Amino acid sequence: MIIYHERIHLQGENGSGKTTFLKCLLGLLPVYAGLIEVGENVKLGYFSQEHEVLSEEETVMSVF
């Protein structure tokens, strides 16, 4: 469990599932086991490695 004001980072070898885990948190991929609960005031931020959802007209800070 991650508690109020805590921050985490993910680190691991290529292919270990870091991006898959983040996509499950964001609801971009289904969760096949376990439970993910995101608090009401939690802001999730993620920029895809492929940048397919980024707008060229916006800045990084305006996206959040």
C-alpha positions, 0 to 999 in steps of 0.5 A: 500500500502507498500512503498519503504523500509517499512517492514511488518509482519503478525500476527493473529490467526491460520486459519485466512488466513496468509499463504493463503495470502502469497501463493497468493502473491507468485503466488502459489494460485489464487487470487479470488478478488482484485489485487496483484502487486509486484514491479520489485525490490521486493524480496519475501521470504517464507519458507513453514511450511511443508518445501517441497521446501527446499533443504538439500544441501543449506543454508538459505542464499544461497536460497535468 
